[in-house]
Amino acid sequence: MQNSIKEPILADEAEKLIAQITENRWWQGSVIPDKSLSGFVEQKSNIDYWVVASQTCNLYNPDFKKIPVFELIAGRKIDKCLPQFSKGDNPRIIHVEAFSDNGKISVEIDIQKRNWLPRHLLAELEKPIFNVQDSKCGDDPYLKYQWLDNFIGWLARSYNRITLPDKFNEAMRLSRIEEVLQKKLTKHHENCMAFI
């Protein structure tokens, strides 16, 4: 790979880079093995993958001056996705499945471990083998959630999440108020959305 620091990218070079990024089919939710980014991110034993967090429209933007970098969030391979981490309710961790032509993997993504790399690297990296994408699979109700939608929603909430004291959250859990609210809001979510 080229040095990650480049001189300003000219229009004809930008066009070639975008063509290669498009051909490689990069999008939000693409999964990059940690070893593929050796020399660009600090290699740590508890990171197996990096998941592209940047919006797909930003990945394909022809203006490299306006959008010079893309965002990655660290992930590690897990045996299976757990329901309590699959919906995106946890502010720091989400479990998702990523798919390829040869199967799928389960990944735990930790929002506290992030990296921003020069966007032109996407033209130089090998095509992503795995991608987080929407799919209905399995009989368990939590597996019917859309993986990419959950990932995107979880990312969005990380920017506007209301932070309450841990004691308040614990009191809500112990009093079962949180459980009642979750059930009622889920059951009547269409009525609640009418007020937004």
N, C-alpha and C positions, 0 to 999 in steps of 0.2 A: 504494500500500500504506500501511497505517496505520503510525504510529510503532512500532518494534519493542519499545518499553518500554510495557507495559500495566499498568493497575491490576489488582488481583486479579480473576480471571475467575469470575463467578458461575455457579451451576449451570445456569440457563437459557441463558446465553451459551455455556457449555461444550458443552451439548447441540447448539446450532446449529453451533458450530465443528467438533465431531466429525462431525456429519451432512455438512458440506461436505468435510471431509478424506476421509470415506468415499466421497462422491460423486466426488471427484477421483481416487480409487483410488491413494492414496499407499501405498507399502510399502517394505520394505527392498529396496534395489536400484533404486529410482526414480532417474531421471537428470534433473537440473535444469541447463539452460544457464547458464553463468556470468553472462551478461548479464541474466538474470531476477532475479539477486540483487544487482544494482547498488544501492549504498547500504547493503547489509547485510553484504557481504564485500568485502575489498580486491580490486580488479580487477587481475589480473596477466596478462601476455601468454601465459604458458605453461599457463594453466588454461582449458579449454573448457567443462568440466562439473563439477558437484558430484553425487556419488552418495550417496544416503541410506544411512547405516550403521546407524541406530537400528533396533531390532527393531520389526516391524510392530505387535506388541501394545502397545508403548509409544506408537506414533503414534496409536493409537485409544483410549488410556486417557482416561477422562472427567475425571480429576483433574489439572488443569493446575498445581496447586500442587505435587503430588507429582512430576510429570514436566513441568517447564516448557520444556525444550529438546529439540531433536533434533540428531543428529550427522550431519555431512556430511564426505566425503572427496573431495579434488580429483582430477580426471581430465583427461586430454587426449586428443583424437582421434588415433588412429593408423590406418595403412593396413590392418594385419591383426594379429591376435593371434599372438604367437610361442609355440611350445610350451614353452620354458624359463620363460616367465612366466605361463602359463595354468593351471597346476595349483595355484598358491598356495604353492609352495616358497620363493619369494623373500620375505624378511621385510618388504620395503619396497614392492615393486611387484607388481601383478597385472594381467594383461590379461584383459578380459572382453568379451563381445559383449552389446549391449543391443538390444532389439527394439521395433519399433513396427508399426502397421498398414501402414506404407509401406516397411518394410525394416529394416535393422540398421546399427549402427555398432560399431566396435571402439574400446575405451577402455583407456588405461593409467591405473590408479589408484595414487596415491602416498600411502601411509598417513601419511607425515610432514607432509602438508598437510591439516589438519582444521579444521573450524569447528563451533560449536554455535550454533544460532539458536533464537529463541522458537518453540515448536511451533505457536502459533496462526497463524504465517505460512503454514503448509501449507493453511489454509482460504482464504487470499488469493491464493496463487500459481496460475497456470494449471495445468491438469492436466499430468502428466508425459507427454511424447511417447514417450520411450524408457524401458524397464525392463530391468534385468538379470533374466533368468529362465532356468529350466531348459529345455533343449531339445537334442535330438540332431540334429546337422546335419553334413553333409560326410562325406568318406571318410577324412580323416586321423584316426588314433586319438585325438590330443589334442583334436580338436573334439567328440568324443563325451562329453567331461566335461560335467557339469552346471554351467552358468555361475553360477547363484545359489548352489548348494551350495559351489562352489569359493570364491566370494567370502565367504560366511558362515564357512567353515572357516578361510580366510586371516585374517579379522578375529579369530576366536576364538584362533588361534595367536599373534596379536600380543600377547595379554595373558598368555600362559603359555609363550612361547618360551624355551628355554634358550639363553643366550648363551655361546658358547665363543670363545676367542681366535682371531683371524684366522689365526695361524700353525698352530693345530690344524686348522682347517677346510681350509687349503691342504695340509697334510700328508695329511689324509684323501683329498683329491681326487687328489693326485699318486700316492699309493700304490694308488689304485683301490679302497680299502676301501669308500669311500662308494658307489661304483658297484655293488659286490658286495652290500652291505647293501640298497641300493634294490631290486635285482633279487630278492633272496631275500625281503625283506619284502613286496614286491608279489606275488610268486608264492605265498607262504604266509601272506597276511594273515589269512585266516580262522582258521588255527591260532593265530596270535599273538593275535587278538582274544579267544580263549577264556581267556586269562590275565588279561584286564582286568576 
